[in-house]
Amino acid sequence: MFSEDQLERLRSYPDIGRDDLIRYFTLTPADVAFIDPGRGRDASDRLGLAVQLATLPWRGFVPDEVTAAPPVPPPSK
């Protein structure tokens, strides 16, 4: 159904601009409460959950390679 190129794009993260990074990857107080370590999650679980919570509204799905999330772009001048 999909070409290899299309599948690769669906499995990974595209580049993201600073404005969209702030818009989608700033957690709400409800997100932070959900990720709270008091729920028995260790640091890596909390980070992965945070990335997934931010990615879903941005992309509409979570790519297979969550560890390939883009780095923070440099501040605009």
PDB file with SEQRES, HELIX, SHEET and CRYST1 records, atoms N, CA, C and O in Angstrom:
SEQRES   1 A   77  MET PHE SER GLU ASP GLN LEU GLU ARG LEU ARG SER TYR          
SEQRES   2 A   77  PRO ASP ILE GLY ARG ASP ASP LEU ILE ARG TYR PHE THR          
SEQRES   3 A   77  LEU THR PRO ALA ASP VAL ALA PHE ILE ASP PRO GLY ARG          
SEQRES   4 A   77  GLY ARG ASP ALA SER ASP ARG LEU GLY LEU ALA VAL GLN          
SEQRES   5 A   77  LEU ALA THR LEU PRO TRP ARG GLY PHE VAL PRO ASP GLU          
SEQRES   6 A   77  VAL THR ALA ALA PRO PRO VAL PRO PRO PRO SER LYS              
HELIX    1 AA1 GLU A    4  ARG A   11  1                                   8    
HELIX    2 AA2 ARG A   18  PHE A   25  1                                   8    
HELIX    3 AA3 PRO A   29  ILE A   35  1                                   7    
HELIX    4 AA4 PRO A   37  ARG A   39  5                                   3    
HELIX    5 AA5 ALA A   43  ARG A   59  1                                  17    
HELIX    6 AA6 VAL A   66  ALA A   68  5                                   3    
CRYST1    1.000    1.000    1.000  90.00  90.00  90.00 P 1           1          
ATOM      1  N   MET A   1       0.821  -1.182   0.000  1.00  0.00           N  
ATOM      2  CA  MET A   1       0.000   0.000   0.000  1.00  0.00           C  
ATOM      3  C   MET A   1       0.872   1.255   0.000  1.00  0.00           C  
ATOM      4  O   MET A   1       0.560   2.215  -0.704  1.00  0.00           O  
ATOM      5  N   PHE A   2       1.964   1.267   0.780  1.00  0.00           N  
ATOM      6  CA  PHE A   2       2.864   2.410   0.838  1.00  0.00           C  
ATOM      7  C   PHE A   2       4.197   2.048   0.216  1.00  0.00           C  
ATOM      8  O   PHE A   2       4.635   0.900   0.280  1.00  0.00           O  
ATOM      9  N   SER A   3       4.843   3.043  -0.391  1.00  0.00           N  
ATOM     10  CA  SER A   3       6.196   2.822  -0.904  1.00  0.00           C  
ATOM     11  C   SER A   3       7.163   2.809   0.279  1.00  0.00           C  
ATOM     12  O   SER A   3       6.802   3.214   1.385  1.00  0.00           O  
ATOM     13  N   GLU A   4       8.367   2.352   0.049  1.00  0.00           N  
ATOM     14  CA  GLU A   4       9.373   2.334   1.126  1.00  0.00           C  
ATOM     15  C   GLU A   4       9.637   3.734   1.650  1.00  0.00           C  
ATOM     16  O   GLU A   4       9.807   3.921   2.855  1.00  0.00           O  
ATOM     17  N   ASP A   5       9.674   4.729   0.756  1.00  0.00           N  
ATOM     18  CA  ASP A   5       9.908   6.117   1.168  1.00  0.00           C  
ATOM     19  C   ASP A   5       8.775   6.608   2.070  1.00  0.00           C  
ATOM     20  O   ASP A   5       9.023   7.252   3.089  1.00  0.00           O  
ATOM     21  N   GLN A   6       7.542   6.304   1.696  1.00  0.00           N  
ATOM     22  CA  GLN A   6       6.394   6.699   2.512  1.00  0.00           C  
ATOM     23  C   GLN A   6       6.427   6.007   3.876  1.00  0.00           C  
ATOM     24  O   GLN A   6       6.144   6.630   4.899  1.00  0.00           O  
ATOM     25  N   LEU A   7       6.764   4.748   3.885  1.00  0.00           N  
ATOM     26  CA  LEU A   7       6.862   4.020   5.153  1.00  0.00           C  
ATOM     27  C   LEU A   7       7.940   4.616   6.048  1.00  0.00           C  
ATOM     28  O   LEU A   7       7.741   4.743   7.256  1.00  0.00           O  
ATOM     29  N   GLU A   8       9.067   4.977   5.474  1.00  0.00           N  
ATOM     30  CA  GLU A   8      10.143   5.577   6.259  1.00  0.00           C  
ATOM     31  C   GLU A   8       9.688   6.893   6.883  1.00  0.00           C  
ATOM     32  O   GLU A   8       9.998   7.171   8.042  1.00  0.00           O  
ATOM     33  N   ARG A   9       8.959   7.701   6.123  1.00  0.00           N  
ATOM     34  CA  ARG A   9       8.449   8.965   6.667  1.00  0.00           C  
ATOM     35  C   ARG A   9       7.441   8.717   7.787  1.00  0.00           C  
ATOM     36  O   ARG A   9       7.395   9.486   8.747  1.00  0.00           O  
ATOM     37  N   LEU A  10       6.642   7.671   7.685  1.00  0.00           N  
ATOM     38  CA  LEU A  10       5.678   7.353   8.733  1.00  0.00           C  
ATOM     39  C   LEU A  10       6.337   6.797   9.985  1.00  0.00           C  
ATOM     40  O   LEU A  10       5.796   6.927  11.083  1.00  0.00           O  
ATOM     41  N   ARG A  11       7.495   6.184   9.828  1.00  0.00           N  
ATOM     42  CA  ARG A  11       8.188   5.569  10.964  1.00  0.00           C  
ATOM     43  C   ARG A  11       9.087   6.549  11.714  1.00  0.00           C  
ATOM     44  O   ARG A  11       9.536   6.243  12.819  1.00  0.00           O  
ATOM     45  N   SER A  12       9.353   7.698  11.148  1.00  0.00           N  
ATOM     46  CA  SER A  12      10.316   8.618  11.748  1.00  0.00           C  
ATOM     47  C   SER A  12       9.695   9.994  11.964  1.00  0.00           C  
ATOM     48  O   SER A  12       8.533  10.233  11.636  1.00  0.00           O  
ATOM     49  N   TYR A  13      10.489  10.874  12.513  1.00  0.00           N  
ATOM     50  CA  TYR A  13      10.056  12.236  12.782  1.00  0.00           C  
ATOM     51  C   TYR A  13      10.598  13.179  11.716  1.00  0.00           C  
ATOM     52  O   TYR A  13      11.773  13.098  11.357  1.00  0.00           O  
ATOM     53  N   PRO A  14       9.751  14.074  11.205  1.00  0.00           N  
ATOM     54  CA  PRO A  14      10.255  15.085  10.275  1.00  0.00           C  
ATOM     55  C   PRO A  14      10.916  16.226  11.060  1.00  0.00           C  
ATOM     56  O   PRO A  14      10.822  16.279  12.286  1.00  0.00           O  
ATOM     57  N   ASP A  15      11.573  17.121  10.355  1.00  0.00           N  
ATOM     58  CA  ASP A  15      12.108  18.308  11.012  1.00  0.00           C  
ATOM     59  C   ASP A  15      10.942  19.113  11.554  1.00  0.00           C  
ATOM     60  O   ASP A  15       9.837  19.078  11.012  1.00  0.00           O  
ATOM     61  N   ILE A  16      11.203  19.836  12.628  1.00  0.00           N  
ATOM     62  CA  ILE A  16      10.160  20.658  13.233  1.00  0.00           C  
ATOM     63  C   ILE A  16      10.737  22.028  13.535  1.00  0.00           C  
ATOM     64  O   ILE A  16      11.870  22.146  14.002  1.00  0.00           O  
ATOM     65  N   GLY A  17       9.963  23.047  13.270  1.00  0.00           N  
ATOM     66  CA  GLY A  17      10.382  24.412  13.567  1.00  0.00           C  
ATOM     67  C   GLY A  17      10.216  24.710  15.051  1.00  0.00           C  
ATOM     68  O   GLY A  17       9.487  24.021  15.764  1.00  0.00           O  
ATOM     69  N   ARG A  18      10.901  25.743  15.492  1.00  0.00           N  
ATOM     70  CA  ARG A  18      10.873  26.112  16.904  1.00  0.00           C  
ATOM     71  C   ARG A  18       9.458  26.421  17.398  1.00  0.00           C  
ATOM     72  O   ARG A  18       9.078  25.997  18.489  1.00  0.00           O  
ATOM     73  N   ASP A  19       8.677  27.158  16.602  1.00  0.00           N  
ATOM     74  CA  ASP A  19       7.313  27.508  17.024  1.00  0.00           C  
ATOM     75  C   ASP A  19       6.447  26.257  17.217  1.00  0.00           C  
ATOM     76  O   ASP A  19       5.723  26.142  18.206  1.00  0.00           O  
ATOM     77  N   ASP A  20       6.530  25.325  16.263  1.00  0.00           N  
ATOM     78  CA  ASP A  20       5.765  24.081  16.407  1.00  0.00           C  
ATOM     79  C   ASP A  20       6.300  23.223  17.549  1.00  0.00           C  
ATOM     80  O   ASP A  20       5.533  22.546  18.233  1.00  0.00           O  
ATOM     81  N   LEU A  21       7.596  23.252  17.751  1.00  0.00           N  
ATOM     82  CA  LEU A  21       8.185  22.505  18.870  1.00  0.00           C  
ATOM     83  C   LEU A  21       7.611  22.999  20.191  1.00  0.00           C  
ATOM     84  O   LEU A  21       7.224  22.202  21.046  1.00  0.00           O  
ATOM     85  N   ILE A  22       7.558  24.303  20.349  1.00  0.00           N  
ATOM     86  CA  ILE A  22       7.000  24.883  21.579  1.00  0.00           C  
ATOM     87  C   ILE A  22       5.506  24.588  21.668  1.00  0.00           C  
ATOM     88  O   ILE A  22       5.001  24.232  22.732  1.00  0.00           O  
ATOM     89  N   ARG A  23       4.801  24.736  20.547  1.00  0.00           N  
ATOM     90  CA  ARG A  23       3.349  24.524  20.537  1.00  0.00           C  
ATOM     91  C   ARG A  23       2.966  23.100  20.923  1.00  0.00           C  
ATOM     92  O   ARG A  23       2.070  22.895  21.741  1.00  0.00           O  
ATOM     93  N   TYR A  24       3.642  22.123  20.337  1.00  0.00           N  
ATOM     94  CA  TYR A  24       3.246  20.728  20.542  1.00  0.00           C  
ATOM     95  C   TYR A  24       3.989  20.020  21.662  1.00  0.00           C  
ATOM     96  O   TYR A  24       3.464  19.067  22.237  1.00  0.00           O  
ATOM     97  N   PHE A  25       5.183  20.457  21.983  1.00  0.00           N  
ATOM     98  CA  PHE A  25       5.983  19.722  22.957  1.00  0.00           C  
ATOM     99  C   PHE A  25       6.053  20.396  24.324  1.00  0.00           C  
ATOM    100  O   PHE A  25       6.875  20.008  25.154  1.00  0.00           O  
ATOM    101  N   THR A  26       5.213  21.394  24.574  1.00  0.00           N  
ATOM    102  CA  THR A  26       5.075  21.963  25.908  1.00  0.00           C  
ATOM    103  C   THR A  26       3.938  21.210  26.591  1.00  0.00           C  
ATOM    104  O   THR A  26       2.795  21.242  26.136  1.00  0.00           O  
ATOM    105  N   LEU A  27       4.263  20.543  27.670  1.00  0.00           N  
ATOM    106  CA  LEU A  27       3.267  19.717  28.352  1.00  0.00           C  
ATOM    107  C   LEU A  27       2.321  20.570  29.180  1.00  0.00           C  
ATOM    108  O   LEU A  27       2.731  21.555  29.795  1.00  0.00           O  
ATOM    109  N   THR A  28       1.063  20.188  29.190  1.00  0.00           N  
ATOM    110  CA  THR A  28       0.062  20.865  30.011  1.00  0.00           C  
ATOM    111  C   THR A  28       0.186  20.360  31.450  1.00  0.00           C  
ATOM    112  O   THR A  28       0.796  19.317  31.684  1.00  0.00           O  
ATOM    113  N   PRO A  29      -0.383  21.082  32.410  1.00  0.00           N  
ATOM    114  CA  PRO A  29      -0.381  20.572  33.784  1.00  0.00           C  
ATOM    115  C   PRO A  29      -1.025  19.173  33.897  1.00  0.00           C  
ATOM    116  O   PRO A  29      -0.589  18.352  34.704  1.00  0.00           O  
ATOM    117  N   ALA A  30      -2.044  18.915  33.097  1.00  0.00           N  
ATOM    118  CA  ALA A  30      -2.677  17.584  33.121  1.00  0.00           C  
ATOM    119  C   ALA A  30      -1.714  16.520  32.592  1.00  0.00           C  
ATOM    120  O   ALA A  30      -1.680  15.404  33.112  1.00  0.00           O  
ATOM    121  N   ASP A  31      -0.925  16.859  31.551  1.00  0.00           N  
ATOM    122  CA  ASP A  31       0.076  15.921  31.029  1.00  0.00           C  
ATOM    123  C   ASP A  31       1.112  15.604  32.098  1.00  0.00           C  
ATOM    124  O   ASP A  31       1.470  14.445  32.308  1.00  0.00           O  
ATOM    125  N   VAL A  32       1.586  16.642  32.766  1.00  0.00           N  
ATOM    126  CA  VAL A  32       2.610  16.461  33.805  1.00  0.00           C  
ATOM    127  C   VAL A  32       2.068  15.595  34.940  1.00  0.00           C  
ATOM    128  O   VAL A  32       2.775  14.726  35.450  1.00  0.00           O  
ATOM    129  N   ALA A  33       0.824  15.829  35.334  1.00  0.00           N  
ATOM    130  CA  ALA A  33       0.220  15.016  36.392  1.00  0.00           C  
ATOM    131  C   ALA A  33       0.102  13.557  35.965  1.00  0.00           C  
ATOM    132  O   ALA A  33       0.313  12.654  36.775  1.00  0.00           O  
ATOM    133  N   PHE A  34      -0.229  13.325  34.717  1.00  0.00           N  
ATOM    134  CA  PHE A  34      -0.361  11.960  34.199  1.00  0.00           C  
ATOM    135  C   PHE A  34       0.988  11.249  34.177  1.00  0.00           C  
ATOM    136  O   PHE A  34       1.069  10.048  34.437  1.00  0.00           O  
ATOM    137  N   ILE A  35       2.043  11.993  33.866  1.00  0.00           N  
ATOM    138  CA  ILE A  35       3.389  11.422  33.760  1.00  0.00           C  
ATOM    139  C   ILE A  35       4.065  11.308  35.132  1.00  0.00           C  
ATOM    140  O   ILE A  35       5.131  10.703  35.241  1.00  0.00           O  
ATOM    141  N   ASP A  36       3.480  11.860  36.143  1.00  0.00           N  
ATOM    142  CA  ASP A  36       4.041  11.922  37.494  1.00  0.00           C  
ATOM    143  C   ASP A  36       4.719  10.615  37.921  1.00  0.00           C  
ATOM    144  O   ASP A  36       4.152   9.533  37.768  1.00  0.00           O  
ATOM    145  N   PRO A  37       5.956  10.733  38.467  1.00  0.00           N  
ATOM    146  CA  PRO A  37       6.668   9.521  38.899  1.00  0.00           C  
ATOM    147  C   PRO A  37       5.972   8.779  40.037  1.00  0.00           C  
ATOM    148  O   PRO A  37       6.274   7.611  40.279  1.00  0.00           O  
ATOM    149  N   GLY A  38       5.059   9.425  40.729  1.00  0.00           N  
ATOM    150  CA  GLY A  38       4.324   8.762  41.792  1.00  0.00           C  
ATOM    151  C   GLY A  38       3.451   7.624  41.293  1.00  0.00           C  
ATOM    152  O   GLY A  38       2.920   6.848  42.088  1.00  0.00           O  
ATOM    153  N   ARG A  39       3.305   7.527  40.003  1.00  0.00           N  
ATOM    154  CA  ARG A  39       2.495   6.458  39.419  1.00  0.00           C  
ATOM    155  C   ARG A  39       3.334   5.222  39.105  1.00  0.00           C  
ATOM    156  O   ARG A  39       2.866   4.316  38.415  1.00  0.00           O  
ATOM    157  N   GLY A  40       4.564   5.177  39.604  1.00  0.00           N  
ATOM    158  CA  GLY A  40       5.398   4.004  39.431  1.00  0.00           C  
ATOM    159  C   GLY A  40       6.194   3.979  38.137  1.00  0.00           C  
ATOM    160  O   GLY A  40       6.703   2.928  37.747  1.00  0.00           O  
ATOM    161  N   ARG A  41       6.310   5.114  37.469  1.00  0.00           N  
ATOM    162  CA  ARG A  41       7.067   5.179  36.211  1.00  0.00           C  
ATOM    163  C   ARG A  41       8.488   5.651  36.497  1.00  0.00           C  
ATOM    164  O   ARG A  41       8.694   6.583  37.274  1.00  0.00           O  
ATOM    165  N   ASP A  42       9.471   5.000  35.864  1.00  0.00           N  
ATOM    166  CA  ASP A  42      10.841   5.482  36.027  1.00  0.00           C  
ATOM    167  C   ASP A  42      11.102   6.593  35.004  1.00  0.00           C  
ATOM    168  O   ASP A  42      10.229   6.918  34.199  1.00  0.00           O  
ATOM    169  N   ALA A  43      12.307   7.172  35.039  1.00  0.00           N  
ATOM    170  CA  ALA A  43      12.628   8.330  34.198  1.00  0.00           C  
ATOM    171  C   ALA A  43      12.472   8.026  32.710  1.00  0.00           C  
ATOM    172  O   ALA A  43      11.936   8.852  31.971  1.00  0.00           O  
ATOM    173  N   SER A  44      12.923   6.869  32.261  1.00  0.00           N  
ATOM    174  CA  SER A  44      12.816   6.561  30.833  1.00  0.00           C  
ATOM    175  C   SER A  44      11.360   6.366  30.415  1.00  0.00           C  
ATOM    176  O   SER A  44      10.981   6.740  29.305  1.00  0.00           O  
ATOM    177  N   ASP A  45      10.542   5.785  31.292  1.00  0.00           N  
ATOM    178  CA  ASP A  45       9.114   5.641  30.990  1.00  0.00           C  
ATOM    179  C   ASP A  45       8.446   7.011  30.879  1.00  0.00           C  
ATOM    180  O   ASP A  45       7.637   7.243  29.980  1.00  0.00           O  
ATOM    181  N   ARG A  46       8.788   7.914  31.796  1.00  0.00           N  
ATOM    182  CA  ARG A  46       8.190   9.252  31.783  1.00  0.00           C  
ATOM    183  C   ARG A  46       8.599  10.033  30.532  1.00  0.00           C  
ATOM    184  O   ARG A  46       7.774  10.720  29.929  1.00  0.00           O  
ATOM    185  N   LEU A  47       9.869   9.927  30.144  1.00  0.00           N  
ATOM    186  CA  LEU A  47      10.328  10.621  28.942  1.00  0.00           C  
ATOM    187  C   LEU A  47       9.622  10.080  27.703  1.00  0.00           C  
ATOM    188  O   LEU A  47       9.139  10.854  26.876  1.00  0.00           O  
ATOM    189  N   GLY A  48       9.560   8.767  27.571  1.00  0.00           N  
ATOM    190  CA  GLY A  48       8.890   8.171  26.418  1.00  0.00           C  
ATOM    191  C   GLY A  48       7.421   8.540  26.359  1.00  0.00           C  
ATOM    192  O   GLY A  48       6.889   8.816  25.284  1.00  0.00           O  
ATOM    193  N   LEU A  49       6.770   8.547  27.501  1.00  0.00           N  
ATOM    194  CA  LEU A  49       5.358   8.912  27.554  1.00  0.00           C  
ATOM    195  C   LEU A  49       5.171  10.378  27.177  1.00  0.00           C  
ATOM    196  O   LEU A  49       4.227  10.715  26.462  1.00  0.00           O  
ATOM    197  N   ALA A  50       6.057  11.251  27.648  1.00  0.00           N  
ATOM    198  CA  ALA A  50       5.978  12.671  27.311  1.00  0.00           C  
ATOM    199  C   ALA A  50       6.149  12.883  25.810  1.00  0.00           C  
ATOM    200  O   ALA A  50       5.407  13.657  25.205  1.00  0.00           O  
ATOM    201  N   VAL A  51       7.115  12.204  25.210  1.00  0.00           N  
ATOM    202  CA  VAL A  51       7.327  12.336  23.767  1.00  0.00           C  
ATOM    203  C   VAL A  51       6.094  11.841  23.009  1.00  0.00           C  
ATOM    204  O   VAL A  51       5.683  12.460  22.028  1.00  0.00           O  
ATOM    205  N   GLN A  52       5.517  10.757  23.444  1.00  0.00           N  
ATOM    206  CA  GLN A  52       4.325  10.237  22.775  1.00  0.00           C  
ATOM    207  C   GLN A  52       3.128  11.170  22.944  1.00  0.00           C  
ATOM    208  O   GLN A  52       2.374  11.385  21.995  1.00  0.00           O  
ATOM    209  N   LEU A  53       2.947  11.725  24.142  1.00  0.00           N  
ATOM    210  CA  LEU A  53       1.836  12.654  24.379  1.00  0.00           C  
ATOM    211  C   LEU A  53       1.964  13.905  23.516  1.00  0.00           C  
ATOM    212  O   LEU A  53       0.956  14.460  23.077  1.00  0.00           O  
ATOM    213  N   ALA A  54       3.189  14.352  23.271  1.00  0.00           N  
ATOM    214  CA  ALA A  54       3.403  15.547  22.460  1.00  0.00           C  
ATOM    215  C   ALA A  54       3.308  15.232  20.969  1.00  0.00           C  
ATOM    216  O   ALA A  54       2.836  16.056  20.185  1.00  0.00           O  
ATOM    217  N   THR A  55       3.751  14.056  20.586  1.00  0.00           N  
ATOM    218  CA  THR A  55       3.779  13.696  19.174  1.00  0.00           C  
ATOM    219  C   THR A  55       2.390  13.437  18.613  1.00  0.00           C  
ATOM    220  O   THR A  55       2.113  13.796  17.468  1.00  0.00           O  
ATOM    221  N   LEU A  56       1.536  12.838  19.375  1.00  0.00           N  
ATOM    222  CA  LEU A  56       0.213  12.461  18.877  1.00  0.00           C  
ATOM    223  C   LEU A  56      -0.579  13.649  18.323  1.00  0.00           C  
ATOM    224  O   LEU A  56      -1.105  13.545  17.215  1.00  0.00           O  
ATOM    225  N   PRO A  57      -0.689  14.778  19.043  1.00  0.00           N  
ATOM    226  CA  PRO A  57      -1.425  15.909  18.453  1.00  0.00           C  
ATOM    227  C   PRO A  57      -0.700  16.535  17.256  1.00  0.00           C  
ATOM    228  O   PRO A  57      -1.343  17.076  16.356  1.00  0.00           O  
ATOM    229  N   TRP A  58       0.618  16.462  17.244  1.00  0.00           N  
ATOM    230  CA  TRP A  58       1.403  17.065  16.163  1.00  0.00           C  
ATOM    231  C   TRP A  58       1.292  16.254  14.877  1.00  0.00           C  
ATOM    232  O   TRP A  58       1.007  16.814  13.818  1.00  0.00           O  
ATOM    233  N   ARG A  59       1.511  14.953  14.954  1.00  0.00           N  
ATOM    234  CA  ARG A  59       1.551  14.101  13.769  1.00  0.00           C  
ATOM    235  C   ARG A  59       0.241  13.343  13.533  1.00  0.00           C  
ATOM    236  O   ARG A  59      -0.038  12.926  12.409  1.00  0.00           O  
ATOM    237  N   GLY A  60      -0.560  13.165  14.582  1.00  0.00           N  
ATOM    238  CA  GLY A  60      -1.780  12.373  14.456  1.00  0.00           C  
ATOM    239  C   GLY A  60      -1.546  10.898  14.740  1.00  0.00           C  
ATOM    240  O   GLY A  60      -2.490  10.108  14.753  1.00  0.00           O  
ATOM    241  N   PHE A  61      -0.305  10.529  14.964  1.00  0.00           N  
ATOM    242  CA  PHE A  61       0.090   9.170  15.326  1.00  0.00           C  
ATOM    243  C   PHE A  61       1.485   9.264  15.923  1.00  0.00           C  
ATOM    244  O   PHE A  61       2.129  10.310  15.839  1.00  0.00           O  
ATOM    245  N   VAL A  62       1.949   8.191  16.518  1.00  0.00           N  
ATOM    246  CA  VAL A  62       3.297   8.153  17.084  1.00  0.00           C  
ATOM    247  C   VAL A  62       4.160   7.261  16.198  1.00  0.00           C  
ATOM    248  O   VAL A  62       3.865   6.075  16.050  1.00  0.00           O  
ATOM    249  N   PRO A  63       5.234   7.817  15.597  1.00  0.00           N  
ATOM    250  CA  PRO A  63       6.108   7.002  14.755  1.00  0.00           C  
ATOM    251  C   PRO A  63       6.714   5.833  15.530  1.00  0.00           C  
ATOM    252  O   PRO A  63       6.813   5.869  16.756  1.00  0.00           O  
ATOM    253  N   ASP A  64       7.116   4.805  14.799  1.00  0.00           N  
ATOM    254  CA  ASP A  64       7.722   3.625  15.416  1.00  0.00           C  
ATOM    255  C   ASP A  64       8.991   3.969  16.191  1.00  0.00           C  
ATOM    256  O   ASP A  64       9.227   3.427  17.271  1.00  0.00           O  
ATOM    257  N   GLU A  65       9.796   4.855  15.650  1.00  0.00           N  
ATOM    258  CA  GLU A  65      11.087   5.184  16.245  1.00  0.00           C  
ATOM    259  C   GLU A  65      10.976   6.394  17.159  1.00  0.00           C  
ATOM    260  O   GLU A  65      11.399   7.488  16.788  1.00  0.00           O  
ATOM    261  N   VAL A  66      10.414   6.214  18.348  1.00  0.00           N  
ATOM    262  CA  VAL A  66      10.258   7.314  19.294  1.00  0.00           C  
ATOM    263  C   VAL A  66      11.616   7.892  19.680  1.00  0.00           C  
ATOM    264  O   VAL A  66      11.725   9.090  19.943  1.00  0.00           O  
ATOM    265  N   THR A  67      12.648   7.059  19.716  1.00  0.00           N  
ATOM    266  CA  THR A  67      13.979   7.541  20.089  1.00  0.00           C  
ATOM    267  C   THR A  67      14.597   8.428  19.022  1.00  0.00           C  
ATOM    268  O   THR A  67      15.637   9.042  19.261  1.00  0.00           O  
ATOM    269  N   ALA A  68      13.980   8.509  17.851  1.00  0.00           N  
ATOM    270  CA  ALA A  68      14.504   9.346  16.774  1.00  0.00           C  
ATOM    271  C   ALA A  68      13.854  10.732  16.759  1.00  0.00           C  
ATOM    272  O   ALA A  68      13.930  11.435  15.751  1.00  0.00           O  
ATOM    273  N   ALA A  69      13.223  11.128  17.852  1.00  0.00           N  
ATOM    274  CA  ALA A  69      12.602  12.447  17.919  1.00  0.00           C  
ATOM    275  C   ALA A  69      13.667  13.508  17.649  1.00  0.00           C  
ATOM    276  O   ALA A  69      14.819  13.348  18.052  1.00  0.00           O  
ATOM    277  N   PRO A  70      13.286  14.596  16.965  1.00  0.00           N  
ATOM    278  CA  PRO A  70      14.266  15.606  16.582  1.00  0.00           C  
ATOM    279  C   PRO A  70      14.819  16.354  17.785  1.00  0.00           C  
ATOM    280  O   PRO A  70      14.139  16.499  18.801  1.00  0.00           O  
ATOM    281  N   PRO A  71      16.070  16.832  17.668  1.00  0.00           N  
ATOM    282  CA  PRO A  71      16.641  17.650  18.740  1.00  0.00           C  
ATOM    283  C   PRO A  71      16.024  19.037  18.735  1.00  0.00           C  
ATOM    284  O   PRO A  71      15.368  19.427  17.768  1.00  0.00           O  
ATOM    285  N   VAL A  72      16.228  19.769  19.791  1.00  0.00           N  
ATOM    286  CA  VAL A  72      15.719  21.140  19.884  1.00  0.00           C  
ATOM    287  C   VAL A  72      16.464  21.999  18.877  1.00  0.00           C  
ATOM    288  O   VAL A  72      17.695  22.018  18.873  1.00  0.00           O  
ATOM    289  N   PRO A  73      15.725  22.722  18.008  1.00  0.00           N  
ATOM    290  CA  PRO A  73      16.410  23.582  17.056  1.00  0.00           C  
ATOM    291  C   PRO A  73      17.006  24.802  17.775  1.00  0.00           C  
ATOM    292  O   PRO A  73      16.537  25.168  18.853  1.00  0.00           O  
ATOM    293  N   PRO A  74      18.023  25.427  17.196  1.00  0.00           N  
ATOM    294  CA  PRO A  74      18.612  26.602  17.825  1.00  0.00           C  
ATOM    295  C   PRO A  74      17.614  27.755  17.828  1.00  0.00           C  
ATOM    296  O   PRO A  74      16.726  27.814  16.976  1.00  0.00           O  
ATOM    297  N   PRO A  75      17.759  28.672  18.787  1.00  0.00           N  
ATOM    298  CA  PRO A  75      16.828  29.807  18.839  1.00  0.00           C  
ATOM    299  C   PRO A  75      16.940  30.649  17.571  1.00  0.00           C  
ATOM    300  O   PRO A  75      18.026  30.814  17.015  1.00  0.00           O  
ATOM    301  N   SER A  76      15.818  31.172  17.130  1.00  0.00           N  
ATOM    302  CA  SER A  76      15.844  32.032  15.945  1.00  0.00           C  
ATOM    303  C   SER A  76      16.402  33.394  16.331  1.00  0.00           C  
ATOM    304  O   SER A  76      16.242  33.856  17.461  1.00  0.00           O  
ATOM    305  N   LYS A  77      17.052  34.015  15.377  1.00  0.00           N  
ATOM    306  CA  LYS A  77      17.695  35.316  15.653  1.00  0.00           C  
ATOM    307  C   LYS A  77      16.855  36.456  15.193  1.00  0.00           C  
ATOM    308  O   LYS A  77      17.247  37.613  15.349  1.00  0.00           O  
TER     309      LYS A  77                                                      
END                                                                             
